[in-house]
Amino acid sequence: MDEDRMTSTFGSNWMCAAVLSVLLACAPWLAHAQTRFELRPLETVTLSTQQLLLGEKNGTPVMLAEELRIPKPGTDRLPAVILMHSAGAINPATDQWAQEFNNIGIATLMVDSFSGRGFHTPDDQSKLAPLPMMIDAYRALESLALHPRIDPSRIAVMGFSKGATAAVYSSNERFRKLYGPPNAEFAAHIGLYTPCYMLHDDDKVTGKPIRLFHGVADDLTSIEPCRAYVQRLKAAGVDVALAEYPDTYHAYDFAWRKEPFKLASLPVDRNCSLVEGDGGQFLNSKTGKLFDPKNDPCMEKGATLAYYNEEATVATTKAVKEFLVTIFHLKQ
């Protein structure tokens, strides 16, 4: 081989190797670049907990924002997960879950339940209680089911803490009949570190599977009410499971927050057992009196947010993805 040809061949091989190296390095970005992002308006209403429990519908109208991610181009209809954020609003953990689902061909819809209601910090949560967030979830389901790239029969809902209440209790037939859309029904309900209660007829659900994930050491949202709720559901023959992780705290999937975050002055109801009473109000089940979040004797102060047990996050991510692959009949 002559020198010029050797030089040309060497140059071509080197260039190919360099391009391959860049492509491999950029593979995650290129995969993400295939995703279509749609920012969408969401018309909904704001109800109080009492209004929701009484079945009222005339709440305050509000316009929210939501972000839809279509993970691949084409015309086929894809399964989707609606993500309901925690009291800390949409954060890097929410985005990470969206990426995990997008990577296996599942579309995601992140609903921002806070900004449109005029609060942008986690300090004042009184403008929106956990249970009424399910109205946002139902409205998001209704609009998403009409999207030409989404399979309306394969839309799940997943929530975190405050948003998990909406995700889990939207499975109740009572609420679905009152507030659910006529064109679609959630295919599954997933909750991480969920606040659980005892509601009227809360074991009467749609029949779609429910999966809960909770840290045993959670000192913000106790696991005990969820254990009791899962027992009631299982007794009613519901497809439900609760994954428990020892030595694991609230917000354990916050991989972006490596150090434990102490909320020393935060009022918490971890030792309060709440049951729905008459008139759409919660009672302290131990005293039988109306629950007062400011002065009830069961209230305490101080809680921890911690990405402390990485194994719990890895296990939860794996379990949720395997669950969705199964119910959505995805080929992996």
C-alpha positions in Angstrom: 0.0 0.0 0.0 1.5 3.4 -1.0 2.0 6.1 1.6 -0.8 8.4 0.4 -3.3 5.5 0.5 -2.1 4.5 4.0 -2.5 8.0 5.2 -6.0 8.3 3.7 -7.0 4.9 5.2 -5.6 5.8 8.6 -7.3 9.2 8.5 -10.6 7.6 7.6 -10.4 5.0 10.3 -9.4 7.6 12.9 -12.3 9.9 11.8 -14.7 7.0 12.1 -13.4 6.1 15.5 -13.7 9.6 16.6 -17.3 10.0 15.3 -18.2 6.6 17.0 -16.8 7.8 20.2 -18.8 11.0 20.1 -22.0 9.1 19.2 -21.5 6.7 22.1 -20.8 9.6 24.5 -23.9 11.4 23.3 -26.1 8.4 23.2 -28.2 9.4 26.2 -28.6 12.9 24.8 -29.5 11.6 21.4 -32.1 9.3 22.9 -33.6 12.3 24.8 -33.4 14.4 21.6 -36.0 12.0 20.1 -38.5 13.0 22.7 -41.2 15.4 21.7 -42.1 18.0 24.4 -45.5 19.6 24.5 -46.5 22.3 27.0 -50.2 22.2 27.4 -52.9 24.1 29.4 -55.1 22.2 31.8 -58.5 23.6 32.9 -59.5 22.4 36.3 -61.0 23.6 39.6 -59.9 24.0 43.2 -62.0 22.3 45.8 -61.4 22.0 49.6 -61.2 18.6 51.2 -64.7 19.0 52.6 -66.2 19.9 49.3 -64.6 16.9 47.7 -65.8 14.5 50.4 -69.3 15.9 50.1 -69.2 15.4 46.3 -69.5 19.1 45.4 -68.3 20.2 42.0 -68.5 24.0 41.9 -65.0 24.8 42.8 -62.9 27.8 41.8 -61.8 27.5 38.1 -58.1 27.6 37.5 -55.8 27.1 34.5 -52.7 24.9 35.1 -49.7 23.9 33.0 -48.6 20.4 32.1 -45.7 19.0 30.2 -46.2 16.0 27.9 -43.2 14.0 26.7 -43.7 11.7 23.7 -40.6 9.4 23.8 -40.3 8.5 20.1 -41.5 9.7 16.7 -44.2 7.9 14.8 -47.9 7.4 14.6 -48.4 4.5 17.0 -50.3 5.0 20.2 -48.2 4.9 23.3 -48.9 4.1 27.0 -48.5 7.0 29.4 -48.0 7.9 33.1 -49.4 11.0 34.6 -47.1 12.3 37.3 -48.5 14.1 40.3 -45.8 16.0 42.2 -45.3 16.3 46.0 -45.6 19.4 48.3 -42.3 20.5 46.9 -43.7 20.9 43.4 -42.0 19.5 40.3 -38.3 18.8 41.0 -35.4 16.8 39.6 -36.8 13.6 41.0 -40.0 14.1 39.0 -37.9 14.7 35.9 -35.8 11.6 36.6 -38.9 9.4 36.8 -40.1 10.9 33.5 -36.8 10.0 31.9 -36.9 6.4 33.3 -40.3 5.9 31.7 -39.5 7.6 28.4 -36.5 5.4 28.1 -38.7 2.3 27.9 -41.2 3.8 25.5 -43.8 5.3 27.9 -45.0 8.8 27.5 -45.2 11.0 30.6 -47.4 14.0 31.6 -46.2 16.1 34.5 -48.9 18.2 36.0 -48.0 21.5 37.8 -50.8 21.8 40.4 -49.2 24.8 42.2 -48.0 27.6 39.8 -51.4 28.3 38.3 -52.9 28.5 41.8 -50.4 31.3 42.7 -48.0 29.6 45.1 -44.4 28.8 44.3 -42.9 27.7 47.6 -43.8 24.7 49.8 -44.4 27.0 52.8 -48.2 27.5 52.3 -50.0 24.2 51.4 -53.4 25.4 52.5 -54.4 26.5 49.0 -54.6 22.9 47.8 -55.2 19.8 50.0 -53.9 16.4 49.0 -57.2 14.7 48.1 -58.5 17.5 45.8 -55.4 17.1 43.7 -57.2 14.1 42.2 -59.4 16.6 40.3 -56.3 17.7 38.4 -55.3 14.1 37.8 -58.8 13.3 36.4 -58.8 16.4 34.2 -55.3 15.5 32.9 -56.6 12.0 32.1 -59.5 13.3 30.2 -57.4 15.6 27.9 -54.5 13.1 27.5 -56.9 10.3 26.4 -57.8 12.5 23.3 -54.2 12.8 22.2 -53.5 11.0 18.9 -50.3 9.5 20.1 -51.7 8.2 23.4 -53.5 4.9 24.0 -56.4 5.9 26.2 -56.7 2.4 27.7 -53.1 2.5 28.9 -52.8 5.6 31.1 -51.5 5.1 34.7 -51.2 7.7 37.4 -48.2 8.0 39.8 -47.8 10.4 42.7 -45.4 11.4 45.3 -46.4 12.3 48.9 -49.2 14.9 48.5 -49.6 13.9 44.8 -49.6 10.2 45.8 -52.8 10.8 47.7 -54.4 11.9 44.4 -52.9 9.0 42.5 -54.0 6.4 45.0 -57.4 7.6 45.9 -58.4 8.3 42.3 -58.9 4.6 42.2 -62.0 4.9 44.4 -65.3 4.3 42.6 -66.9 7.0 44.7 -64.6 9.7 43.4 -64.3 8.3 39.9 -68.1 8.5 39.4 -68.2 12.0 40.7 -65.1 13.5 39.1 -63.7 11.1 36.6 -63.9 11.6 32.9 -66.4 9.6 30.7 -63.8 8.8 28.1 -61.1 7.1 30.1 -60.1 5.3 33.3 -56.7 5.0 34.9 -55.0 1.6 34.1 -53.0 1.6 37.4 -52.4 3.7 40.5 -48.9 4.1 42.0 -48.0 6.0 45.2 -44.7 6.8 46.8 -44.6 7.7 50.5 -48.4 8.2 50.4 -50.5 9.9 53.1 -53.3 7.3 53.7 -56.6 7.8 55.5 -59.7 5.9 56.3 -62.5 7.1 54.1 -66.1 5.9 53.6 -66.2 2.9 51.2 -62.5 3.3 50.4 -62.2 -0.4 49.7 -64.6 0.0 46.7 -62.2 0.7 43.9 -62.2 0.4 40.1 -60.4 -2.9 40.1 -57.2 -1.6 38.5 -54.0 -2.5 40.3 -52.6 -0.3 43.0 -49.0 -0.2 44.1 -47.6 1.6 47.1 -43.9 2.2 48.0 -43.0 3.5 51.5 -40.0 3.9 53.8 -40.5 2.4 57.3 -38.5 5.2 58.9 -40.6 7.9 57.2 -41.2 10.4 60.0 -43.3 12.8 57.9 -45.9 10.4 56.5 -46.3 7.3 58.6 -46.5 4.0 56.9 -49.0 2.6 59.4 -52.2 4.1 57.8 -51.1 2.7 54.5 -50.6 -0.7 56.0 -54.1 -0.6 57.4 -55.5 0.6 54.1 -53.8 -2.2 52.1 -55.2 -4.7 54.5 -58.7 -3.4 53.9 -58.2 -3.5 50.1 -56.8 -7.0 50.2 -59.7 -8.2 52.3 -61.9 -6.8 49.5 -60.0 -8.8 46.8 -58.2 -5.8 45.3 -54.9 -6.2 43.3 -52.8 -4.1 45.7 -49.3 -4.3 47.1 -47.2 -2.3 49.6 -43.4 -2.4 49.2 -41.7 -1.5 52.5 -38.1 -0.3 52.8 -36.4 -0.3 56.2 -34.1 2.5 57.2 -35.7 4.7 54.5 -37.1 8.2 54.9 -39.6 10.5 53.2 -38.6 11.6 49.6 -36.1 8.7 49.4 -36.0 9.0 45.6 -34.5 12.5 45.8 -31.1 11.4 44.4 -30.2 15.1 43.7 -30.3 15.9 47.4 -27.5 13.7 48.9 -27.6 15.1 52.4 -30.5 14.6 54.8 -32.7 17.7 55.1 -34.2 18.4 58.5 -37.5 20.1 58.8 -37.3 20.8 62.5 -40.3 23.2 62.9 -42.6 21.5 60.4 -46.0 20.4 62.0 -46.6 16.8 61.1 -49.5 14.4 61.6 -47.4 11.1 61.5 -49.1 9.9 64.7 -52.6 11.0 63.8 -55.0 8.4 62.6 -57.5 10.2 60.4 -60.9 8.9 59.6 -63.7 10.5 57.5 -66.6 11.7 59.6 -69.9 13.1 58.7 -70.1 16.4 56.9 -66.9 15.9 54.9 -64.5 16.4 57.8 -61.7 14.3 59.2 -61.8 13.0 62.7 -59.0 11.9 65.0 -59.9 8.3 65.3 -58.4 8.0 68.7 -60.4 10.9 70.3 -63.4 10.8 68.0 -63.2 14.6 67.7 -62.7 16.8 64.7 -59.1 16.8 63.6 -57.4 20.2 64.0 -54.1 20.3 62.2 -53.0 23.3 64.2 -53.9 22.2 67.8 -54.8 18.5 67.7 -52.9 16.7 70.5 -51.7 14.1 67.9 -49.7 16.7 66.0 -45.9 16.8 66.4 -43.0 18.8 64.9 -40.0 17.8 62.9 -39.4 15.5 59.9 -36.6 14.3 57.6 -36.2 14.2 53.9 -33.4 11.9 52.9 -31.9 10.1 49.9 -30.4 7.9 52.6 -31.0 4.4 51.3 -30.0 4.2 47.6 -31.0 0.6 47.4 -34.6 1.5 48.1 -34.6 4.0 45.2 -33.1 1.4 42.9 -35.5 -1.3 44.0 -38.5 1.0 43.6 -37.5 2.2 40.2 -37.0 -1.4 39.0 -40.3 -2.5 40.5 -42.3 0.3 39.1 -40.9 -0.1 35.6 -41.4 -3.9 35.6 -45.0 -3.3 36.8 -45.7 -0.9 34.0 -44.1 -3.1 31.4 -46.4 -5.9 32.5 -49.7 -4.0 32.6 -48.9 -2.1 29.4 -47.8 -5.3 27.7 -44.6 -3.7 26.5 -41.8 -5.7 24.7 -38.4 -5.2 26.3 
